[in-house]
Structures are given as C-alpha cells and as structure tokens.
Amino acid sequence: MIFCDCGIDTGYDAYKALALGADAVAVGRGILAPLLKEGMEGVVKKVRKMNEQLSELMMYTGIADTKSFDSSVIHYKKNNMLSL
C-alpha cells in the first residue's frame, strides 16, 4: 500500500496523489493552521472544502469512485510539473 503524506493541502493535491497511485493521503499539516486558528470548526470547514475539491475534479474527469483513479488524467508540463 502507498500512503502519501506531506504537501497535501487541497482536494486537488489529494486527487493528483490518488491518480498517481496512492492508496490513501494524509492531510495532517494541511489541517494544522485551521485547527490552531479556529479549533474543531476550522478543521471541519477545511476537510469539507477538500472533499468538495476532490469531488469536483472527480466529476470533471469522469472518475466515478475512489477505486477508479487512473494516471491518464495527469499531464506533465515541460518543466516536469504536474498538471490536470
């Protein structure tokens, strides 16, 4: 199993990691700032926003569920940066 941690701050980041083959992503650092600023409410808002972003990209790319990710939706720019 592949778990991706570090740098996952948005649902878009999670989508890329899952499309590249991760089985799961961790967002500990991504929820730290909202936790410190707003407590539990901040974390809930952040996680909901990330879920919305992930769902949005899944809809745009025709991914029906989390078992259907496929790296063909990932494109590389000339400088080797990932892009959707």
TAKA-V437969 format. One record per pair of residues at least 6 apart in sequence whose C-alpha atoms are under 8 Angstrom apart, sorted by the first residue. I is the first residue (numbers start at 1). J is the second residue. If there is no record, write none. Layout:
I,J ; I,J
//
This chain:
1,22 ; 1,23 ; 2,21 ; 2,22 ; 2,23 ; 2,24 ; 3,22 ; 3,23 ; 3,24 ; 3,25 ; 3,26 ; 4,17 ; 4,22 ; 4,23 ; 4,24 ; 4,25 ; 4,26 ; 5,25 ; 5,26 ; 5,27 ; 6,26 ; 6,27 ; 6,29 ; 7,13 ; 7,27 ; 7,29 ; 7,30 ; 8,14 ; 8,25 ; 8,26 ; 8,27 ; 8,29 ; 8,30 ; 9,27 ; 9,29 ; 9,30 ; 9,31 ; 9,50 ; 10,30 ; 10,49 ; 10,50 ; 10,53 ; 11,49 ; 11,50 ; 11,51 ; 11,52 ; 11,53 ; 11,54 ; 11,55 ; 12,50 ; 12,53 ; 12,54 ; 12,57 ; 14,25 ; 14,54 ; 15,54 ; 15,57 ; 15,58 ; 16,74 ; 17,25 ; 18,24 ; 18,25 ; 18,69 ; 19,69 ; 19,70 ; 19,71 ; 19,73 ; 19,74 ; 20,70 ; 20,71 ; 20,74 ; 21,69 ; 21,70 ; 21,71 ; 31,43 ; 31,46 ; 31,47 ; 32,43 ; 34,42 ; 34,43 ; 34,46 ; 35,41 ; 35,42 ; 35,43 ; 58,64 ; 58,65 ; 61,73 ; 63,69 ; 73,84 ; 74,82 ; 74,83 ; 74,84 ; 75,82 ; 75,83 ; 75,84 ; 76,82 ; 76,83 ; 77,83
//
